[in-house]
Amino acid sequence: ILYIFACMSIELVTKRLQDSENEEVQALIKDRFRNIFITMLSFVQFTTMDSLSSLYFPLVAEDPLLVILFLPFILIVSIALMNLVTAVIVEGAVEQGKNDREVLTRHKQFLFKKMLPRLRGMFHQMDKDGDGTLTMRELERAPEKIKQELSSYL
């Protein structure tokens, strides 16, 4: 993008304003638009929004059509730069969210494994006939202490 706009600037700015009588414009063209490399560096100033009005204001005051060159560059580059920064921030937040979910899942698995022996013991205590299944009747007749402990797990 910098190269394209630098080429357009060399054509538009230097050729349109090289015969300007305004000394400030002549100095800007000589200092900032003398070749592609220097022009690209000047557009880096636009990218960082570093005193960009000191660069474009005298030129646009001299030739208002140059707004057609500078305004799209400011909009395209600033929006693209903001989108990149936003994408990096959002990607980092999404990645952190995934990590948090994984940690939470592992913690829940650890807690479940930790309480599993106690749950098995309670179900064996409630299984009065020892057939390995728990009927509704056995559950209803379970000691109050076991019922309270089971409800605490829920």
N, CA, C and O atoms as a GROMACS GRO file, in nm:
protein
  616
    1ILE      N    1   0.084  -0.119   0.000
    1ILE     CA    2   0.000   0.000   0.000
    1ILE      C    3   0.089   0.126   0.000
    1ILE      O    4   0.062   0.222  -0.072
    2LEU      N    5   0.194   0.121   0.082
    2LEU     CA    6   0.284   0.237   0.086
    2LEU      C    7   0.346   0.264  -0.051
    2LEU      O    8   0.355   0.378  -0.095
    3TYR      N    9   0.388   0.157  -0.118
    3TYR     CA   10   0.453   0.173  -0.248
    3TYR      C   11   0.356   0.232  -0.350
    3TYR      O   12   0.391   0.322  -0.426
    4ILE      N   13   0.233   0.181  -0.352
    4ILE     CA   14   0.134   0.229  -0.449
    4ILE      C   15   0.106   0.378  -0.427
    4ILE      O   16   0.107   0.457  -0.521
    5PHE      N   17   0.083   0.415  -0.301
    5PHE     CA   18   0.055   0.555  -0.274
    5PHE      C   19   0.179   0.643  -0.294
    5PHE      O   20   0.166   0.760  -0.330
    6ALA      N   21   0.296   0.589  -0.272
    6ALA     CA   22   0.418   0.666  -0.297
    6ALA      C   23   0.433   0.694  -0.447
    6ALA      O   24   0.470   0.804  -0.487
    7CYS      N   25   0.405   0.593  -0.528
    7CYS     CA   26   0.411   0.614  -0.674
    7CYS      C   27   0.308   0.717  -0.719
    7CYS      O   28   0.338   0.805  -0.800
    8MET      N   29   0.187   0.705  -0.665
    8MET     CA   30   0.083   0.802  -0.701
    8MET      C   31   0.123   0.943  -0.655
    8MET      O   32   0.096   1.041  -0.725
    9SER      N   33   0.185   0.952  -0.539
    9SER     CA   34   0.226   1.083  -0.487
    9SER      C   35   0.334   1.145  -0.572
    9SER      O   36   0.330   1.265  -0.601
   10ILE      N   37   0.430   1.065  -0.613
   10ILE     CA   38   0.536   1.118  -0.699
   10ILE      C   39   0.473   1.179  -0.824
   10ILE      O   40   0.512   1.288  -0.867
   11GLU      N   41   0.377   1.108  -0.881
   11GLU     CA   42   0.312   1.159  -1.002
   11GLU      C   43   0.225   1.280  -0.975
   11GLU      O   44   0.232   1.380  -1.046
   12LEU      N   45   0.142   1.270  -0.871
   12LEU     CA   46   0.045   1.377  -0.847
   12LEU      C   47   0.106   1.499  -0.779
   12LEU      O   48   0.086   1.612  -0.823
   13VAL      N   49   0.179   1.476  -0.672
   13VAL     CA   50   0.229   1.589  -0.592
   13VAL      C   51   0.342   1.660  -0.664
   13VAL      O   52   0.337   1.781  -0.685
   14THR      N   53   0.445   1.585  -0.701
   14THR     CA   54   0.562   1.653  -0.758
   14THR      C   55   0.531   1.716  -0.894
   14THR      O   56   0.574   1.827  -0.921
   15LYS      N   57   0.457   1.646  -0.976
   15LYS     CA   58   0.431   1.701  -1.110
   15LYS      C   59   0.328   1.814  -1.107
   15LYS      O   60   0.337   1.908  -1.187
   16ARG      N   61   0.231   1.806  -1.016
   16ARG     CA   62   0.129   1.911  -1.011
   16ARG      C   63   0.180   2.037  -0.941
   16ARG      O   64   0.141   2.148  -0.975
   17LEU      N   65   0.268   2.017  -0.842
   17LEU     CA   66   0.308   2.132  -0.759
   17LEU      C   67   0.455   2.172  -0.775
   17LEU      O   68   0.504   2.254  -0.698
   18GLN      N   69   0.525   2.116  -0.873
   18GLN     CA   70   0.666   2.148  -0.887
   18GLN      C   71   0.688   2.295  -0.925
   18GLN      O   72   0.795   2.350  -0.897
   19ASP      N   73   0.592   2.357  -0.987
   19ASP     CA   74   0.605   2.497  -1.027
   19ASP      C   75   0.533   2.591  -0.931
   19ASP      O   76   0.506   2.706  -0.965
   20SER      N   77   0.502   2.543  -0.811
   20SER     CA   78   0.431   2.625  -0.714
   20SER      C   79   0.518   2.740  -0.668
   20SER      O   80   0.640   2.727  -0.654
   21GLU      N   81   0.455   2.854  -0.643
   21GLU     CA   82   0.527   2.970  -0.595
   21GLU      C   83   0.539   2.970  -0.443
   21GLU      O   84   0.615   3.049  -0.387
   22ASN      N   85   0.466   2.885  -0.377
   22ASN     CA   86   0.467   2.875  -0.231
   22ASN      C   87   0.596   2.805  -0.187
   22ASN      O   88   0.621   2.690  -0.224
   23GLU      N   89   0.676   2.875  -0.109
   23GLU     CA   90   0.806   2.820  -0.067
   23GLU      C   91   0.790   2.701   0.026
   23GLU      O   92   0.871   2.608   0.022
   24GLU      N   93   0.687   2.703   0.110
   24GLU     CA   94   0.664   2.590   0.202
   24GLU      C   95   0.632   2.464   0.124
   24GLU      O   96   0.681   2.356   0.157
   25VAL      N   97   0.551   2.476   0.019
   25VAL     CA   98   0.516   2.362  -0.066
   25VAL      C   99   0.641   2.313  -0.139
   25VAL      O  100   0.664   2.192  -0.148
   26GLN      N  101   0.721   2.404  -0.190
   26GLN     CA  102   0.844   2.366  -0.259
   26GLN      C  103   0.939   2.291  -0.164
   26GLN      O  104   1.002   2.193  -0.203
   27ALA      N  105   0.948   2.337  -0.039
   27ALA     CA  106   1.034   2.271   0.059
   27ALA      C  107   0.982   2.131   0.093
   27ALA      O  108   1.059   2.037   0.106
   28LEU      N  109   0.849   2.118   0.106
   28LEU     CA  110   0.791   1.987   0.132
   28LEU      C  111   0.818   1.891   0.018
   28LEU      O  112   0.855   1.775   0.041
   29ILE      N  113   0.799   1.936  -0.102
   29ILE     CA  114   0.822   1.849  -0.218
   29ILE      C  115   0.969   1.808  -0.224
   29ILE      O  116   1.001   1.692  -0.250
   30LYS      N  117   1.057   1.903  -0.201
   30LYS     CA  118   1.199   1.873  -0.205
   30LYS      C  119   1.241   1.778  -0.093
   30LYS      O  120   1.323   1.688  -0.115
   31ASP      N  121   1.186   1.797   0.027
   31ASP     CA  122   1.224   1.715   0.143
   31ASP      C  123   1.151   1.581   0.150
   31ASP      O  124   1.211   1.480   0.187
   32ARG      N  125   1.024   1.580   0.115
   32ARG     CA  126   0.942   1.461   0.140
   32ARG      C  127   0.899   1.382   0.018
   32ARG      O  128   0.852   1.269   0.033
   33PHE      N  129   0.912   1.436  -0.102
   33PHE     CA  130   0.863   1.369  -0.222
   33PHE      C  131   0.967   1.367  -0.334
   33PHE      O  132   0.932   1.372  -0.452
   34ARG      N  133   1.096   1.360  -0.297
   34ARG     CA  134   1.200   1.366  -0.400
   34ARG      C  135   1.224   1.233  -0.469
   34ARG      O  136   1.269   1.231  -0.584
   35ASN      N  137   1.196   1.120  -0.401
   35ASN     CA  138   1.209   0.988  -0.464
   35ASN      C  139   1.112   0.891  -0.395
   35ASN      O  140   1.047   0.926  -0.297
   36ILE      N  141   1.105   0.769  -0.446
   36ILE     CA  142   1.009   0.671  -0.393
   36ILE      C  143   1.039   0.637  -0.247
   36ILE      O  144   0.947   0.630  -0.165
   37PHE      N  145   1.164   0.616  -0.215
   37PHE     CA  146   1.199   0.577  -0.078
   37PHE      C  147   1.160   0.684   0.023
   37PHE      O  148   1.098   0.653   0.125
   38ILE      N  149   1.196   0.809  -0.003
   38ILE     CA  150   1.164   0.919   0.088
   38ILE      C  151   1.012   0.939   0.094
   38ILE      O  152   0.958   0.969   0.200
   39THR      N  153   0.945   0.922  -0.018
   39THR     CA  154   0.799   0.936  -0.019
   39THR      C  155   0.734   0.826   0.065
   39THR      O  156   0.637   0.851   0.136
   40MET      N  157   0.788   0.705   0.056
   40MET     CA  158   0.734   0.596   0.138
   40MET      C  159   0.757   0.626   0.287
   40MET      O  160   0.670   0.598   0.369
   41LEU      N  161   0.872   0.680   0.320
   41LEU     CA  162   0.897   0.720   0.459
   41LEU      C  163   0.799   0.828   0.504
   41LEU      O  164   0.755   0.829   0.619
   42SER      N  165   0.766   0.918   0.413
   42SER     CA  166   0.668   1.021   0.446
   42SER      C  167   0.532   0.959   0.473
   42SER      O  168   0.459   1.005   0.561
   43PHE      N  169   0.498   0.855   0.399
   43PHE     CA  170   0.370   0.788   0.421
   43PHE      C  171   0.371   0.703   0.548
   43PHE      O  172   0.266   0.674   0.604
   44VAL      N  173   0.488   0.664   0.594
   44VAL     CA  174   0.496   0.598   0.725
   44VAL      C  175   0.452   0.697   0.832
   44VAL      O  176   0.391   0.659   0.932
   45GLN      N  177   0.485   0.823   0.811
   45GLN     CA  178   0.439   0.928   0.903
   45GLN      C  179   0.287   0.932   0.905
   45GLN      O  180   0.227   0.954   1.010
   46PHE      N  181   0.223   0.912   0.791
   46PHE     CA  182   0.077   0.904   0.785
   46PHE      C  183   0.028   0.782   0.861
   46PHE      O  184  -0.071   0.789   0.934
   47THR      N  185   0.097   0.671   0.844
   47THR     CA  186   0.056   0.546   0.907
   47THR      C  187   0.056   0.560   1.059
   47THR      O  188  -0.035   0.510   1.126
   48THR      N  189   0.156   0.626   1.112
   48THR     CA  190   0.166   0.643   1.257
   48THR      C  191   0.091   0.767   1.306
   48THR      O  192   0.088   0.794   1.426
   49MET      N  193   0.032   0.842   1.214
   49MET     CA  194  -0.041   0.965   1.245
   49MET      C  195   0.049   1.065   1.320
   49MET      O  196   0.004   1.135   1.410
   50ASP      N  197   0.175   1.068   1.280
   50ASP     CA  198   0.275   1.153   1.343
   50ASP      C  199   0.282   1.287   1.271
   50ASP      O  200   0.345   1.299   1.166
   51SER      N  201   0.218   1.387   1.326
   51SER     CA  202   0.217   1.523   1.269
   51SER      C  203   0.181   1.522   1.121
   51SER      O  204   0.242   1.593   1.041
   52LEU      N  205   0.083   1.441   1.085
   52LEU     CA  206   0.053   1.429   0.943
   52LEU      C  207  -0.006   1.555   0.884
   52LEU      O  208   0.007   1.577   0.763
   53SER      N  209  -0.070   1.638   0.964
   53SER     CA  210  -0.126   1.762   0.908
   53SER      C  211  -0.017   1.856   0.859
   53SER      O  212  -0.038   1.933   0.765
   54SER      N  213   0.099   1.850   0.922
   54SER     CA  214   0.208   1.936   0.876
   54SER      C  215   0.258   1.894   0.738
   54SER      O  216   0.321   1.971   0.666
   55LEU      N  217   0.228   1.771   0.702
   55LEU     CA  218   0.270   1.720   0.571
   55LEU      C  219   0.164   1.747   0.464
   55LEU      O  220   0.195   1.797   0.356
   56TYR      N  221   0.038   1.712   0.495
   56TYR     CA  222  -0.062   1.723   0.388
   56TYR      C  223  -0.131   1.859   0.382
   56TYR      O  224  -0.176   1.898   0.274
   57PHE      N  225  -0.140   1.932   0.493
   57PHE     CA  226  -0.217   2.057   0.492
   57PHE      C  227  -0.164   2.159   0.391
   57PHE      O  228  -0.243   2.211   0.312
   58PRO      N  229  -0.034   2.190   0.389
   58PRO     CA  230   0.014   2.287   0.290
   58PRO      C  231  -0.008   2.240   0.146
   58PRO      O  232  -0.037   2.320   0.057
   59LEU      N  233   0.005   2.110   0.124
   59LEU     CA  234  -0.014   2.057  -0.012
   59LEU      C  235  -0.159   2.065  -0.055
   59LEU      O  236  -0.188   2.104  -0.168
   60VAL      N  237  -0.250   2.030   0.034
   60VAL     CA  238  -0.393   2.035   0.002
   60VAL      C  239  -0.440   2.179  -0.010
   60VAL      O  240  -0.528   2.208  -0.091
   61ALA      N  241  -0.384   2.268   0.071
   61ALA     CA  242  -0.419   2.410   0.060
   61ALA      C  243  -0.378   2.464  -0.077
   61ALA      O  244  -0.446   2.549  -0.135
   62GLU      N  245  -0.267   2.415  -0.127
   62GLU     CA  246  -0.219   2.458  -0.258
   62GLU      C  247  -0.300   2.394  -0.371
   62GLU      O  248  -0.332   2.461  -0.470
   63ASP      N  249  -0.331   2.266  -0.357
   63ASP     CA  250  -0.409   2.194  -0.459
   63ASP      C  251  -0.512   2.105  -0.391
   63ASP      O  252  -0.480   1.994  -0.350
   64PRO      N  253  -0.637   2.152  -0.377
   64PRO     CA  254  -0.741   2.078  -0.304
   64PRO      C  255  -0.770   1.938  -0.360
   64PRO      O  256  -0.822   1.853  -0.288
   65LEU      N  257  -0.737   1.913  -0.486
   65LEU     CA  258  -0.761   1.780  -0.542
   65LEU      C  259  -0.674   1.672  -0.478
   65LEU      O  260  -0.702   1.553  -0.490
   66LEU      N  261  -0.569   1.714  -0.409
   66LEU     CA  262  -0.483   1.616  -0.342
   66LEU      C  263  -0.552   1.548  -0.224
   66LEU      O  264  -0.501   1.449  -0.170
   67VAL      N  265  -0.666   1.600  -0.184
   67VAL     CA  266  -0.747   1.533  -0.081
   67VAL      C  267  -0.782   1.393  -0.130
   67VAL      O  268  -0.791   1.299  -0.051
   68ILE      N  269  -0.802   1.380  -0.260
   68ILE     CA  270  -0.837   1.250  -0.320
   68ILE      C  271  -0.722   1.150  -0.301
   68ILE      O  272  -0.747   1.030  -0.299
   69LEU      N  273  -0.601   1.197  -0.288
   69LEU     CA  274  -0.486   1.110  -0.262
   69LEU      C  275  -0.469   1.082  -0.113
   69LEU      O  276  -0.456   0.966  -0.072
   70PHE      N  277  -0.470   1.185  -0.032
   70PHE     CA  278  -0.437   1.170   0.109
   70PHE      C  279  -0.549   1.108   0.192
   70PHE      O  280  -0.522   1.024   0.278
   71LEU      N  281  -0.672   1.147   0.170
   71LEU     CA  282  -0.784   1.097   0.251
   71LEU      C  283  -0.801   0.945   0.240
   71LEU      O  284  -0.813   0.878   0.343
   72PRO      N  285  -0.803   0.888   0.119
   72PRO     CA  286  -0.814   0.741   0.112
   72PRO      C  287  -0.697   0.670   0.182
   72PRO      O  288  -0.716   0.567   0.246
   73PHE      N  289  -0.577   0.726   0.169
   73PHE     CA  290  -0.463   0.663   0.236
   73PHE      C  291  -0.482   0.663   0.387
   73PHE      O  292  -0.460   0.561   0.452
   74ILE      N  293  -0.521   0.776   0.442
   74ILE     CA  294  -0.543   0.784   0.587
   74ILE      C  295  -0.650   0.685   0.630
   74ILE      O  296  -0.633   0.614   0.729
   75LEU      N  297  -0.759   0.679   0.557
   75LEU     CA  298  -0.869   0.589   0.593
   75LEU      C  299  -0.830   0.442   0.578
   75LEU      O  300  -0.854   0.362   0.668
   76ILE      N  301  -0.770   0.408   0.465
   76ILE     CA  302  -0.735   0.267   0.440
   76ILE      C  303  -0.632   0.218   0.540
   76ILE      O  304  -0.648   0.113   0.601
   77VAL      N  305  -0.526   0.295   0.557
   77VAL     CA  306  -0.418   0.250   0.645
   77VAL      C  307  -0.462   0.249   0.790
   77VAL      O  308  -0.434   0.153   0.862
   78SER      N  309  -0.531   0.353   0.835
   78SER     CA  310  -0.571   0.357   0.976
   78SER      C  311  -0.673   0.246   1.006
   78SER      O  312  -0.665   0.184   1.112
   79ILE      N  313  -0.767   0.221   0.916
   79ILE     CA  314  -0.864   0.115   0.938
   79ILE      C  315  -0.796  -0.021   0.934
   79ILE      O  316  -0.824  -0.108   1.016
   80ALA      N  317  -0.706  -0.040   0.839
   80ALA     CA  318  -0.634  -0.168   0.830
   80ALA      C  319  -0.550  -0.190   0.955
   80ALA      O  320  -0.545  -0.302   1.007
   81LEU      N  321  -0.484  -0.087   1.002
   81LEU     CA  322  -0.401  -0.099   1.121
   81LEU      C  323  -0.486  -0.128   1.244
   81LEU      O  324  -0.450  -0.211   1.327
   82MET      N  325  -0.599  -0.058   1.256
   82MET     CA  326  -0.689  -0.085   1.369
   82MET      C  327  -0.743  -0.227   1.364
   82MET      O  328  -0.754  -0.293   1.467
   83ASN      N  329  -0.776  -0.274   1.244
   83ASN     CA  330  -0.827  -0.411   1.231
   83ASN      C  331  -0.721  -0.512   1.272
   83ASN      O  332  -0.752  -0.612   1.337
   84LEU      N  333  -0.597  -0.488   1.234
   84LEU     CA  334  -0.491  -0.580   1.273
   84LEU      C  335  -0.471  -0.582   1.424
   84LEU      O  336  -0.458  -0.689   1.484
   85VAL      N  337  -0.469  -0.466   1.484
   85VAL     CA  338  -0.453  -0.460   1.629
   85VAL      C  339  -0.570  -0.527   1.699
   85VAL      O  340  -0.552  -0.603   1.794
   86THR      N  341  -0.690  -0.498   1.652
   86THR     CA  342  -0.810  -0.560   1.709
   86THR      C  343  -0.806  -0.711   1.693
   86THR      O  344  -0.841  -0.785   1.785
   87ALA      N  345  -0.764  -0.758   1.576
   87ALA     CA  346  -0.756  -0.903   1.552
   87ALA      C  347  -0.658  -0.969   1.647
   87ALA      O  348  -0.686  -1.077   1.699
   88VAL      N  349  -0.546  -0.906   1.671
   88VAL     CA  350  -0.447  -0.962   1.764
   88VAL      C  351  -0.504  -0.968   1.906
   88VAL      O  352  -0.487  -1.068   1.975
   89ILE      N  353  -0.571  -0.863   1.947
   89ILE     CA  354  -0.630  -0.859   2.082
   89ILE      C  355  -0.739  -0.964   2.096
   89ILE      O  356  -0.745  -1.036   2.196
   90VAL      N  357  -0.827  -0.972   1.996
   90VAL     CA  358  -0.937  -1.070   2.002
   90VAL      C  359  -0.882  -1.212   1.999
   90VAL      O  360  -0.930  -1.298   2.073
   91GLU      N  361  -0.784  -1.237   1.915
   91GLU     CA  362  -0.724  -1.371   1.909
   91GLU      C  363  -0.664  -1.410   2.043
   91GLU      O  364  -0.679  -1.524   2.088
   92GLY      N  365  -0.597  -1.315   2.108
   92GLY     CA  366  -0.541  -1.342   2.240
   92GLY      C  367  -0.649  -1.372   2.343
   92GLY      O  368  -0.633  -1.460   2.426
   93ALA      N  369  -0.759  -1.298   2.337
   93ALA     CA  370  -0.869  -1.320   2.431
   93ALA      C  371  -0.936  -1.454   2.407
   93ALA      O  372  -0.971  -1.524   2.503
   94VAL      N  373  -0.955  -1.491   2.281
   94VAL     CA  374  -1.016  -1.621   2.248
   94VAL      C  375  -0.926  -1.734   2.296
   94VAL      O  376  -0.973  -1.832   2.354
   95GLU      N  377  -0.798  -1.721   2.272
   95GLU     CA  378  -0.702  -1.824   2.316
   95GLU      C  379  -0.702  -1.837   2.468
   95GLU      O  380  -0.698  -1.948   2.522
   96GLN      N  381  -0.707  -1.724   2.537
   96GLN     CA  382  -0.711  -1.727   2.684
   96GLN      C  383  -0.840  -1.792   2.732
   96GLN      O  384  -0.840  -1.868   2.830
   97GLY      N  385  -0.951  -1.764   2.664
   97GLY     CA  386  -1.078  -1.827   2.699
   97GLY      C  387  -1.074  -1.977   2.682
   97GLY      O  388  -1.127  -2.051   2.766
   98LYS      N  389  -1.012  -2.024   2.574
   98LYS     CA  390  -0.996  -2.168   2.553
   98LYS      C  391  -0.914  -2.231   2.665
   98LYS      O  392  -0.948  -2.337   2.718
   99ASN      N  393  -0.805  -2.164   2.700
   99ASN     CA  394  -0.719  -2.215   2.808
   99ASN      C  395  -0.795  -2.220   2.939
   99ASN      O  396  -0.782  -2.316   3.016
  100ASP      N  397  -0.875  -2.116   2.966
  100ASP     CA  398  -0.954  -2.114   3.090
  100ASP      C  399  -1.054  -2.228   3.094
  100ASP      O  400  -1.073  -2.292   3.198
  101ARG      N  401  -1.120  -2.254   2.979
  101ARG     CA  402  -1.217  -2.364   2.973
  101ARG      C  403  -1.149  -2.499   2.994
  101ARG      O  404  -1.204  -2.586   3.061
  102GLU      N  405  -1.031  -2.516   2.936
  102GLU     CA  406  -0.958  -2.641   2.954
  102GLU      C  407  -0.919  -2.662   3.100
  102GLU      O  408  -0.931  -2.773   3.153
  103VAL      N  409  -0.873  -2.556   3.165
  103VAL     CA  410  -0.835  -2.566   3.306
  103VAL      C  411  -0.958  -2.598   3.391
  103VAL      O  412  -0.951  -2.681   3.481
  104LEU      N  413  -1.069  -2.533   3.362
  104LEU     CA  414  -1.193  -2.558   3.436
  104LEU      C  415  -1.239  -2.702   3.417
  104LEU      O  416  -1.283  -2.766   3.512
  105THR      N  417  -1.231  -2.752   3.295
  105THR     CA  418  -1.271  -2.891   3.267
  105THR      C  419  -1.182  -2.988   3.344
  105THR      O  420  -1.231  -3.084   3.404
  106ARG      N  421  -1.052  -2.965   3.342
  106ARG     CA  422  -0.960  -3.052   3.415
  106ARG      C  423  -0.987  -3.047   3.566
  106ARG      O  424  -0.978  -3.148   3.635
  107HIS      N  425  -1.019  -2.930   3.616
  107HIS     CA  426  -1.049  -2.916   3.759
  107HIS      C  427  -1.177  -2.992   3.795
  107HIS      O  428  -1.183  -3.059   3.898
  108LYS      N  429  -1.278  -2.983   3.710
  108LYS     CA  430  -1.402  -3.057   3.736
  108LYS      C  431  -1.378  -3.208   3.732
  108LYS      O  432  -1.433  -3.282   3.814
  109GLN      N  433  -1.296  -3.254   3.638
  109GLN     CA  434  -1.263  -3.396   3.631
  109GLN      C  435  -1.189  -3.441   3.758
  109GLN      O  436  -1.214  -3.549   3.810
  110PHE      N  437  -1.098  -3.357   3.806
  110PHE     CA  438  -1.025  -3.389   3.929
  110PHE      C  439  -1.121  -3.400   4.047
  110PHE      O  440  -1.112  -3.493   4.127
  111LEU      N  441  -1.212  -3.303   4.058
  111LEU     CA  442  -1.308  -3.307   4.169
  111LEU      C  443  -1.398  -3.429   4.160
  111LEU      O  444  -1.431  -3.491   4.262
  112PHE      N  445  -1.439  -3.465   4.037
  112PHE     CA  446  -1.525  -3.582   4.020
  112PHE      C  447  -1.451  -3.710   4.060
  112PHE      O  448  -1.507  -3.795   4.129
  113LYS      N  449  -1.326  -3.722   4.018
  113LYS     CA  450  -1.247  -3.839   4.055
  113LYS      C  451  -1.226  -3.846   4.206
  113LYS      O  452  -1.221  -3.955   4.264
  114LYS      N  453  -1.213  -3.730   4.266
  114LYS     CA  454  -1.191  -3.723   4.410
  114LYS      C  455  -1.316  -3.769   4.487
  114LYS      O  456  -1.303  -3.836   4.590
  115MET      N  457  -1.435  -3.734   4.440
  115MET     CA  458  -1.557  -3.769   4.514
  115MET      C  459  -1.616  -3.904   4.472
  115MET      O  460  -1.705  -3.955   4.539
  116LEU      N  461  -1.568  -3.962   4.364
  116LEU     CA  462  -1.622  -4.088   4.313
  116LEU      C  463  -1.615  -4.202   4.415
  116LEU      O  464  -1.714  -4.272   4.432
  117PRO      N  465  -1.504  -4.224   4.485
  117PRO     CA  466  -1.502  -4.332   4.583
  117PRO      C  467  -1.608  -4.314   4.694
  117PRO      O  468  -1.671  -4.410   4.737
  118ARG      N  469  -1.625  -4.190   4.738
  118ARG     CA  470  -1.725  -4.164   4.842
  118ARG      C  471  -1.866  -4.190   4.790
  118ARG      O  472  -1.949  -4.247   4.860
  119LEU      N  473  -1.894  -4.149   4.666
  119LEU     CA  474  -2.026  -4.174   4.607
  119LEU      C  475  -2.053  -4.325   4.595
  119LEU      O  476  -2.163  -4.372   4.626
  120ARG      N  477  -1.953  -4.398   4.550
  120ARG     CA  478  -1.970  -4.545   4.540
  120ARG      C  479  -2.001  -4.606   4.677
  120ARG      O  480  -2.086  -4.694   4.690
  121GLY      N  481  -1.928  -4.557   4.778
  121GLY     CA  482  -1.952  -4.608   4.913
  121GLY      C  483  -2.094  -4.580   4.960
  121GLY      O  484  -2.158  -4.665   5.020
  122MET      N  485  -2.143  -4.459   4.931
  122MET     CA  486  -2.280  -4.425   4.973
  122MET      C  487  -2.382  -4.513   4.901
  122MET      O  488  -2.478  -4.559   4.962
  123PHE      N  489  -2.362  -4.535   4.770
  123PHE     CA  490  -2.457  -4.619   4.696
  123PHE      C  491  -2.452  -4.764   4.745
  123PHE      O  492  -2.556  -4.830   4.749
  124HIS      N  493  -2.335  -4.812   4.781
  124HIS     CA  494  -2.327  -4.949   4.836
  124HIS      C  495  -2.399  -4.957   4.971
  124HIS      O  496  -2.462  -5.059   5.001
  125GLN      N  497  -2.390  -4.852   5.051
  125GLN     CA  498  -2.460  -4.850   5.179
  125GLN      C  499  -2.612  -4.849   5.159
  125GLN      O  500  -2.685  -4.912   5.236
  126MET      N  501  -2.659  -4.779   5.057
  126MET     CA  502  -2.804  -4.772   5.032
  126MET      C  503  -2.856  -4.899   4.967
  126MET      O  504  -2.974  -4.932   4.982
  127ASP      N  505  -2.772  -4.972   4.895
  127ASP     CA  506  -2.813  -5.096   4.827
  127ASP      C  507  -2.823  -5.208   4.931
  127ASP      O  508  -2.728  -5.282   4.954
  128LYS      N  509  -2.940  -5.219   4.991
  128LYS     CA  510  -2.961  -5.314   5.102
  128LYS      C  511  -2.959  -5.460   5.056
  128LYS      O  512  -2.909  -5.546   5.128
  129ASP      N  513  -3.012  -5.488   4.936
  129ASP     CA  514  -3.016  -5.628   4.892
  129ASP      C  515  -2.887  -5.671   4.823
  129ASP      O  516  -2.870  -5.789   4.794
  130GLY      N  517  -2.793  -5.577   4.796
  130GLY     CA  518  -2.663  -5.611   4.741
  130GLY      C  519  -2.663  -5.657   4.597
  130GLY      O  520  -2.569  -5.723   4.554
  131ASP      N  521  -2.768  -5.623   4.520
  131ASP     CA  522  -2.773  -5.668   4.380
  131ASP      C  523  -2.702  -5.573   4.283
  131ASP      O  524  -2.699  -5.599   4.163
  132GLY      N  525  -2.646  -5.463   4.333
  132GLY     CA  526  -2.571  -5.371   4.247
  132GLY      C  527  -2.657  -5.265   4.182
  132GLY      O  528  -2.606  -5.180   4.109
  133THR      N  529  -2.788  -5.269   4.208
  133THR     CA  530  -2.876  -5.164   4.156
  133THR      C  531  -2.945  -5.098   4.274
  133THR      O  532  -2.965  -5.158   4.379
  134LEU      N  533  -2.981  -4.974   4.253
  134LEU     CA  534  -3.046  -4.898   4.359
  134LEU      C  535  -3.189  -4.870   4.317
  134LEU      O  536  -3.214  -4.803   4.216
  135THR      N  537  -3.282  -4.920   4.395
  135THR     CA  538  -3.424  -4.898   4.364
  135THR      C  539  -3.470  -4.770   4.430
  135THR      O  540  -3.402  -4.716   4.517
  136MET      N  541  -3.586  -4.723   4.387
  136MET     CA  542  -3.644  -4.603   4.445
  136MET      C  543  -3.673  -4.625   4.593
  136MET      O  544  -3.656  -4.534   4.675
  137ARG      N  545  -3.717  -4.744   4.626
  137ARG     CA  546  -3.750  -4.776   4.766
  137ARG      C  547  -3.623  -4.769   4.853
  137ARG      O  548  -3.626  -4.716   4.964
  138GLU      N  549  -3.512  -4.826   4.801
  138GLU     CA  550  -3.386  -4.820   4.877
  138GLU      C  551  -3.338  -4.676   4.894
  138GLU      O  552  -3.284  -4.639   4.998
  139LEU      N  553  -3.358  -4.596   4.790
  139LEU     CA  554  -3.319  -4.456   4.796
  139LEU      C  555  -3.402  -4.379   4.898
  139LEU      O  556  -3.349  -4.296   4.972
  140GLU      N  557  -3.533  -4.408   4.901
  140GLU     CA  558  -3.621  -4.341   4.997
  140GLU      C  559  -3.590  -4.381   5.141
  140GLU      O  560  -3.603  -4.300   5.232
  141ARG      N  561  -3.547  -4.506   5.163
  141ARG     CA  562  -3.519  -4.555   5.298
  141ARG      C  563  -3.374  -4.531   5.341
  141ARG      O  564  -3.332  -4.578   5.447
  142ALA      N  565  -3.299  -4.460   5.261
  142ALA     CA  566  -3.159  -4.432   5.294
  142ALA      C  567  -3.152  -4.346   5.420
  142ALA      O  568  -3.243  -4.267   5.446
  143PRO      N  569  -3.048  -4.362   5.497
  143PRO     CA  570  -3.032  -4.278   5.616
  143PRO      C  571  -3.027  -4.128   5.579
  143PRO      O  572  -2.978  -4.091   5.472
  144GLU      N  573  -3.077  -4.048   5.667
  144GLU     CA  574  -3.086  -3.903   5.643
  144GLU      C  575  -2.948  -3.841   5.617
  144GLU      O  576  -2.935  -3.748   5.537
  145LYS      N  577  -2.848  -3.893   5.685
  145LYS     CA  578  -2.712  -3.842   5.668
  145LYS      C  579  -2.665  -3.860   5.523
  145LYS      O  580  -2.605  -3.770   5.466
  146ILE      N  581  -2.692  -3.976   5.466
  146ILE     CA  582  -2.652  -4.004   5.327
  146ILE      C  583  -2.730  -3.916   5.231
  146ILE      O  584  -2.674  -3.865   5.134
  147LYS      N  585  -2.859  -3.898   5.256
  147LYS     CA  586  -2.941  -3.812   5.169
  147LYS      C  587  -2.887  -3.669   5.167
  147LYS      O  588  -2.878  -3.606   5.062
  148GLN      N  589  -2.851  -3.618   5.285
  148GLN     CA  590  -2.797  -3.482   5.292
  148GLN      C  591  -2.663  -3.474   5.219
  148GLN      O  592  -2.635  -3.375   5.150
  149GLU      N  593  -2.581  -3.574   5.235
  149GLU     CA  594  -2.451  -3.572   5.168
  149GLU      C  595  -2.468  -3.580   5.017
  149GLU      O  596  -2.395  -3.513   4.943
  150LEU      N  597  -2.562  -3.662   4.970
  150LEU     CA  598  -2.589  -3.670   4.826
  150LEU      C  599  -2.640  -3.538   4.773
  150LEU      O  600  -2.600  -3.495   4.665
  151SER      N  601  -2.729  -3.473   4.847
  151SER     CA  602  -2.783  -3.345   4.801
  151SER      C  603  -2.673  -3.238   4.797
  151SER      O  604  -2.682  -3.144   4.717
  152SER      N  605  -2.571  -3.251   4.880
  152SER     CA  606  -2.461  -3.153   4.876
  152SER      C  607  -2.380  -3.167   4.748
  152SER      O  608  -2.320  -3.069   4.704
  153TYR      N  609  -2.376  -3.286   4.688
  153TYR     CA  610  -2.303  -3.306   4.562
  153TYR      C  611  -2.379  -3.246   4.444
  153TYR      O  612  -2.320  -3.213   4.341
  154LEU      N  613  -2.509  -3.232   4.460
  154LEU     CA  614  -2.588  -3.174   4.351
  154LEU      C  615  -2.578  -3.024   4.360
  154LEU      O  616  -2.637  -2.953   4.278
   0.00000   0.00000   0.00000
